[in-house]
Amino acid sequence: MNKSKKWVIIAAVLAVLILISALSKLYVDWLWFSSLDYAEVFKISLLNKWGLGIAVFLFAFLFIFVNLGLTRRYLNQQIKLTNDDGREIIYDEQPGWDAVLHSTNTNLVFALLGFFIALPLGMYGAEKWITVQQYLNRVAFNLKDPIFSRDIGFYVFDLQLYQVLYNILMPILIATVIAVGLVYFLMTSFKLIDFNLRELNWPKAHLIILLSLIFLCKSWGYRLAAYGILYSSNSVVYGAGYTDVHARLLAYKILAVITIVVAVILLLNLIIKRMNWVLLSLGLWVGVVIVFGSVYPAIVQKLSVEPNEFNREKPYIENNIKYTRAAYNLDKVESKPYEITYDLTWEDLQANEATIENIRLWDWQPLKTTYQAIQEIRPYYRFHDIDIDRYIIDGHYRQVMLAPRELSQENTPQTWINRKLEYTHGYGLAMSPVNEVAQEGLPLFFLKDIPPRASVDLKVERPEIYFGEEESSYVIVNTATPEFDYPMGSKNARCTYQADRGIKMGSLAKRLVFAWVLGDYRILISSQIEPDSQLLIYRNIRERVAKIAPFLEYDQDPYIVLNDDGKLYWMMDAYTTSEHYPYSEPFAGSKNYIRNSVKVVVDAYSGETSFYIADIEDPIIRSIFPIFPNFLQPLENMPAGLRTHIRYPEDMFLIQAKMYSLYHMTDPSVFYNKEDKWNIPQEIVGNKVEQIQPYYIIMQLPDEDHPEYILMLPFTPNTKQNMIGWLCARSDGDNYGKLKVYDFTKQELIYGPMQIESRIDQNSEISEQMTLWSQKGSTVYRGNLIVIPIERSMLYVEPVYLQAEQSEIPELRRVIVVYGDNVVMEPTLEEALQRVFGQRREVQPPKAEKPDTAPGPTDEDSLADLARQAKSYFDKAQNALKSGNWGAYGENIEQVGKIIDRIAAGAEKGEQ
């Protein structure tokens, strides 16, 4: 066997293996989609992707192959020339490539050239199938751009298809010209290259026609590029500015005409044969590119715009403001004044019990560490993240923090049976209220332990977690090996997967396919696997939803929900985005339109995945709906228990907040000068200064009659630290998705988070206590500062955690409350609030003087409160003494002493 045949056989074998691998992967994906009742989604996606890819490939291949085939007309042509002494010389030999180009392998060579050029274009086309389908199902935005007066849908849908077509046609034409020109060049001796030879008329005509097509396509490209000025970043704002509209747009129009002229002159040259016309037109094109593409816009910018920038750019600034606000839904933000009054009383706090009861004291970082230390139970369990949500618990609307106990296969016994058949799922969850603390500064659990134990009216009926944020590798269930369920003393409880959302293993042939695709031969040979066994793949929920619907973008923080039926579900927010909303300022580099159009629910036990339309007004999701008719469900179809846990997504809220910090300014003059630019403030977390993150809170908004679940974030003025307002997104019932901003008066100082942090640092009592803790070897961790609007006042709360040098568990030991002039730190929020408001005195607006941190009691009721506090601390001290906890004993006795000092101070004032 000669070498060439050997290589052909090797190539054929490799091709067969690649084909088998691809088909096997498709088969497994088909089975997986079918197991979730999404076979239609798979079929539609596959047919569109492969159909479009093959169509583009065939078009490119045939165009290139036919054009290469046309060069054969020149292959055997003799060229006659006359030498210097008048004798005729006939050139019928070719310079070295005749062995290939004159042989029977010509078609093979041309086919290979066409194949390798067309293949990447076909792959590109296949990836753009959703663009084609969205174009066919496009929906109007009912808003036109201010320059070309086209509906926004033209830019989001139509223009994207045109750009895809251009990106396919231009490379085909350029590659064809290069390939055809190369063939002609290889078939012609260097000494015969003369553009005026009659014998070269066919190659000339062929290449000229192809070049004219390139220039016609380029003219279309200039037309498309003209629309691109709406995404220009050359102006003072994003989008077309004065120079773009009056110079660059003109350049694109002229270039579009010039390239058509060049194409026509090239074609006319086939008849009139005036090469100088061709060169002149090409020179004109290059000159226009330089003059109108670069020089003229620069002149307009320097001489016309910069000396009078605001007046020139004013209408375009207005465009940028209008369309950015529309793209991020900021035009629907309701703005209200929020006048601060410093008359908050203890009675007001009692009237806002739901707000006070749900002030978040636990930060997710220290809480996660605590959960891991006392609730992971076994080394093979892991809390991946801490989620926050709200529940009706014992008749009260409570905000809680919770985390599912997922399986970490890294810490299971590393045998194949253990990793794939036995240790298959996590178990249960831990849940604690955001504001309650048990003894020793630990969280007070509503749900804990294995099996789950509840201290409230919640139930966990299906604690097994097969799908989550941690799981990534496959497992096989319903095998001859019983699954490990949970540890039970010296024994282990066992279970069997009861759902039917896995892929049935079936016959030996199917197992062979699974073994091939997953790269694990043990699937084929294991005696533990039975025909009814089920294969669970794509168990990581992010990977899972992206596999089903890759045309959506997903929130970074899925959260676990305990439904009314006792089952665990994952909820995830999905977004529709675009980079092509005219005049809209981009976020994250390129995206400049976003809607939270879809809510995703994944059953943590079965893996069943459902997609619900949350924003039916979004044109992008409405263009997707007809593509997959039975894929997206109405939000009303979501189980009622889960609908109560829908919340406004933090990722989107943060994007909107960052945009609103600038685009709350609607006056172009104010916007141009950035006179009222806002910032997201900073805070001290631990020992670091960080930007405040949006936080969920249950509170009663001004002018509303009941508490609700909101996501909020304060703002500060640019370069200043005082607070200027706060933005909130509502999450409950019919108010879901509504955004409100409350503006403070600019004539009065409202402390911002960093100013509050500074006041805490400057408080001698707090500073001394923190220094004392540090000297004793404890690590002091300052938690998130929570800003709480309440009854036209602002309350600030910051938890303080201690972590002993030899301990891995941070303990919530103090709560700092700041209101008006008062900065206090107490063991509990209740005690801190009592210390601030227990005297029922009016609090004056903030002053520059150092606040009185040890006020005395002014009536019998406050004296009784202090007595009760003293007794509480004394009892705690006695309990700590009995258990030998000298640190806790000392801290509680210290608090008793402080209370006695306050009583004494009040007595002295009374005597005076």
QUIVEN-V299398 format. One record per residue. RES is the residue in one letter. D_LAST is the distance of its C-alpha to the last C-alpha in whole Angstrom. Layout:
res = (RES	RES)
d_last = (D_LAST	D_LAST)
//
This chain:
res = (M	N	K	S	K	K	W	V	I	I	A	A	V	L	A	V	L	I	L	I	S	A	L	S	K	L	Y	V	D	W	L	W	F	S	S	L	D	Y	A	E	V	F	K	I	S	L	L	N	K	W	G	L	G	I	A	V	F	L	F	A	F	L	F	I	F	V	N	L	G	L	T	R	R	Y	L	N	Q	Q	I	K	L	T	N	D	D	G	R	E	I	I	Y	D	E	Q	P	G	W	D	A	V	L	H	S	T	N	T	N	L	V	F	A	L	L	G	F	F	I	A	L	P	L	G	M	Y	G	A	E	K	W	I	T	V	Q	Q	Y	L	N	R	V	A	F	N	L	K	D	P	I	F	S	R	D	I	G	F	Y	V	F	D	L	Q	L	Y	Q	V	L	Y	N	I	L	M	P	I	L	I	A	T	V	I	A	V	G	L	V	Y	F	L	M	T	S	F	K	L	I	D	F	N	L	R	E	L	N	W	P	K	A	H	L	I	I	L	L	S	L	I	F	L	C	K	S	W	G	Y	R	L	A	A	Y	G	I	L	Y	S	S	N	S	V	V	Y	G	A	G	Y	T	D	V	H	A	R	L	L	A	Y	K	I	L	A	V	I	T	I	V	V	A	V	I	L	L	L	N	L	I	I	K	R	M	N	W	V	L	L	S	L	G	L	W	V	G	V	V	I	V	F	G	S	V	Y	P	A	I	V	Q	K	L	S	V	E	P	N	E	F	N	R	E	K	P	Y	I	E	N	N	I	K	Y	T	R	A	A	Y	N	L	D	K	V	E	S	K	P	Y	E	I	T	Y	D	L	T	W	E	D	L	Q	A	N	E	A	T	I	E	N	I	R	L	W	D	W	Q	P	L	K	T	T	Y	Q	A	I	Q	E	I	R	P	Y	Y	R	F	H	D	I	D	I	D	R	Y	I	I	D	G	H	Y	R	Q	V	M	L	A	P	R	E	L	S	Q	E	N	T	P	Q	T	W	I	N	R	K	L	E	Y	T	H	G	Y	G	L	A	M	S	P	V	N	E	V	A	Q	E	G	L	P	L	F	F	L	K	D	I	P	P	R	A	S	V	D	L	K	V	E	R	P	E	I	Y	F	G	E	E	E	S	S	Y	V	I	V	N	T	A	T	P	E	F	D	Y	P	M	G	S	K	N	A	R	C	T	Y	Q	A	D	R	G	I	K	M	G	S	L	A	K	R	L	V	F	A	W	V	L	G	D	Y	R	I	L	I	S	S	Q	I	E	P	D	S	Q	L	L	I	Y	R	N	I	R	E	R	V	A	K	I	A	P	F	L	E	Y	D	Q	D	P	Y	I	V	L	N	D	D	G	K	L	Y	W	M	M	D	A	Y	T	T	S	E	H	Y	P	Y	S	E	P	F	A	G	S	K	N	Y	I	R	N	S	V	K	V	V	V	D	A	Y	S	G	E	T	S	F	Y	I	A	D	I	E	D	P	I	I	R	S	I	F	P	I	F	P	N	F	L	Q	P	L	E	N	M	P	A	G	L	R	T	H	I	R	Y	P	E	D	M	F	L	I	Q	A	K	M	Y	S	L	Y	H	M	T	D	P	S	V	F	Y	N	K	E	D	K	W	N	I	P	Q	E	I	V	G	N	K	V	E	Q	I	Q	P	Y	Y	I	I	M	Q	L	P	D	E	D	H	P	E	Y	I	L	M	L	P	F	T	P	N	T	K	Q	N	M	I	G	W	L	C	A	R	S	D	G	D	N	Y	G	K	L	K	V	Y	D	F	T	K	Q	E	L	I	Y	G	P	M	Q	I	E	S	R	I	D	Q	N	S	E	I	S	E	Q	M	T	L	W	S	Q	K	G	S	T	V	Y	R	G	N	L	I	V	I	P	I	E	R	S	M	L	Y	V	E	P	V	Y	L	Q	A	E	Q	S	E	I	P	E	L	R	R	V	I	V	V	Y	G	D	N	V	V	M	E	P	T	L	E	E	A	L	Q	R	V	F	G	Q	R	R	E	V	Q	P	P	K	A	E	K	P	D	T	A	P	G	P	T	D	E	D	S	L	A	D	L	A	R	Q	A	K	S	Y	F	D	K	A	Q	N	A	L	K	S	G	N	W	G	A	Y	G	E	N	I	E	Q	V	G	K	I	I	D	R	I	A	A	G	A	E	K	G	E	Q)
d_last = (117	116	113	112	113	110	108	108	108	105	103	105	103	100	100	100	98	95	96	96	93	92	93	92	88	89	90	87	85	87	86	83	82	84	82	79	81	81	85	85	83	85	88	87	85	88	91	89	88	91	93	92	92	96	96	95	97	100	100	99	102	104	103	104	107	109	108	109	112	113	114	117	119	118	119	123	123	126	125	128	127	130	130	131	135	135	135	133	131	129	126	126	124	120	118	117	115	119	119	115	116	119	119	119	115	114	113	111	109	108	107	105	103	103	101	99	98	97	95	92	92	93	90	87	89	88	84	84	85	82	82	86	84	81	84	86	83	81	78	77	74	74	73	75	75	74	77	80	79	80	78	75	77	80	78	77	80	83	82	82	85	87	85	86	90	90	88	91	94	94	94	97	99	98	99	102	103	102	104	107	107	107	110	112	111	112	116	116	118	116	119	119	115	116	115	118	120	122	122	118	117	116	113	112	112	110	108	107	107	104	103	103	101	98	98	98	95	93	93	92	89	88	88	85	83	83	81	79	77	75	73	73	71	72	70	66	66	68	71	73	72	74	77	77	78	80	82	82	83	86	87	87	89	91	91	92	95	96	97	99	101	101	102	105	106	107	108	111	112	114	116	116	115	113	111	110	108	106	105	104	102	100	99	98	96	95	94	92	90	89	89	87	85	84	85	84	81	80	81	79	76	76	77	76	73	71	71	70	68	66	68	71	69	67	69	69	65	65	68	66	63	64	66	64	61	64	65	62	61	58	60	58	55	52	50	47	44	40	37	34	31	28	27	28	26	27	29	31	31	33	35	36	37	40	39	36	38	41	39	41	40	43	45	49	49	47	48	52	51	50	52	55	54	53	55	58	60	63	64	66	63	61	58	60	57	53	54	51	52	50	52	51	50	49	49	46	47	46	47	48	50	53	56	59	61	64	67	67	71	70	69	72	75	77	80	82	81	78	77	79	80	77	74	74	70	66	65	61	58	54	52	48	45	44	40	40	40	41	41	41	40	44	45	45	49	50	53	55	57	61	62	59	57	54	51	51	54	56	59	61	65	67	65	68	67	71	69	66	65	66	70	72	76	78	78	81	80	82	84	86	83	80	76	73	71	68	67	67	67	70	72	72	72	75	75	77	77	77	77	80	79	80	84	87	88	92	95	96	96	93	91	94	92	88	89	91	88	85	87	87	90	89	88	92	93	90	91	88	88	89	91	88	85	83	82	78	78	76	73	70	69	68	72	73	72	73	77	77	75	76	75	72	69	66	62	61	59	61	59	59	59	59	61	61	64	63	65	63	64	64	63	63	63	66	66	69	69	71	72	74	71	72	69	67	65	65	63	64	67	69	68	67	67	65	65	64	67	67	65	67	67	68	69	67	70	73	73	74	72	72	71	69	69	66	66	70	69	70	73	74	73	75	78	78	78	82	83	81	82	80	78	75	73	71	68	68	70	67	66	63	61	62	61	57	57	58	56	56	57	55	58	58	55	54	57	56	53	54	57	54	52	55	57	54	55	58	58	61	59	56	58	60	57	55	52	50	51	49	48	48	44	44	42	41	43	43	44	46	45	47	48	46	48	48	47	47	44	44	42	42	43	42	44	45	45	45	44	47	48	48	49	46	46	43	45	44	45	48	47	43	40	38	40	42	43	44	47	48	51	52	53	54	56	58	55	56	57	55	53	50	48	44	44	40	40	41	38	35	34	35	34	37	38	38	35	33	35	34	30	31	32	30	27	26	25	29	31	30	31	34	35	34	37	39	39	40	43	42	43	40	41	39	41	41	39	39	38	37	37	36	35	35	33	33	32	33	34	36	37	37	40	40	44	45	47	50	49	51	48	45	42	39	36	33	33	31	30	29	27	26	24	23	26	25	28	28	31	32	32	30	27	27	27	25	22	23	23	22	18	21	19	21	22	23	26	27	26	27	23	23	21	18	20	17	15	13	14	13	15	17	20	19	18	21	23	21	22	26	26	25	28	30	30	30	33	35	34	36	39	39	39	42	44	43	42	39	38	37	35	33	32	31	29	27	26	25	23	21	20	19	17	16	15	13	11	10	9	6	5	5	4	0)
//
